[in-house]
Amino acid sequence: MRITAQGLNRATLARQLLLRRQRLGVIDAARRVVALQAQQAASPYLALWNRLTAFDPADLDAAFAEHKLVKATLMRITLHVVHADDHPAMHAAMQPTLRGARLGDRRFTVSGLRAADADAVLPELLEFAGRPRTVAEVEAWLDARLGVPPKGVWWALRSYAPLLHAPTGGPWSFGTRPSYVAAGTPPASGGKDIADQHLRTLVQRYLEGFGPASVADVAQFALVQRSRARDALSALSGVLEELEGPDGTRLFDVPGGPRPAEDTPAPPRLMAMWDSILLAYADRSRVIPPDYRKLVTRSNGDVLPTLLVDGYVAGVWRPVEGGIEATAFHHLPAEAWEGLAAEARSLVALLADRGPQPYRRYDHWWTTLPGAEVRVLPGQ
């Protein structure tokens, strides 16, 4: 079966709950979309606001407080919010990537410790982190335990150890000064074979939320070697469907995964920074027109909050006095602006109760952005 580029776009939007808002609770919704990017504390809230009817941010606060949704370093060595039941397999699948990226880095090796030394301290660290600990507390503990400058050691351990970010309070549950708590699972063991078994689970979950996808897409989503992605897909060959992409690329999908008609309407959305649909593929043209990729993904990896029009990135947005400033990279029809205006009114109301400028620190990027049309969409 062959699928078009537009068909792939609509498949992603359907699985990511972006063709129409759904009547789901935040926990079920997070499980459906697999993982929410969480480098910036407000982004999971905005991601779910985009996807759910009558979204109440207090429900997400409660899910974090009750440990039903958790925030941790996972895919692409970045912060994600995932369902608590998904975390153990995802973390185990990512161990080769997380360990290799941290224990081989000079920021760790300059301490004079070996990987085995870091592994040896993990059980005691997890016991110490049985309740939430600040960075200062952990570094003081490591200093006393290891007798070496703790900064680089902790930088490595906090990425690959089974640790979660502990909620620290409003307005978005996690502040700028993180605390950490043990995930309640032991350090990963069993080596590459066990990691690869868990990677197959991660790949299947990925396809449920983002398929159809190629080997390169899987590798990009998780930041694993393509050989690992290829082996995981091969091991799942008996349960996956295969399709041909628009350029002949071999694609994989779960049976029964939504693939709506390519002419299915896609409503406008104001997407959060680092929204997963912008980062989950090697071929990001599924959602981002190639000419716009460098505009929304900046040189240091920041991914700006975007306008989604007819399923594709059409510009960026930021809160300003009086509403939402929308910068379109090309001409938009009147009905698109009307839809964006309705979204802006809803978003301003959400932000007013939490924090009206969650992305203020990124405003400097706007000085270099082109804009075919810039409008301030009123908040009322």
Summary of the structure (lengths in Angstrom):
residues: 380
radius of gyration: 21.0
end to end distance: 47.2
largest distance: 64.5
contacts: 1263
relative contact order: 0.14
helix: 47%
strand: 17%
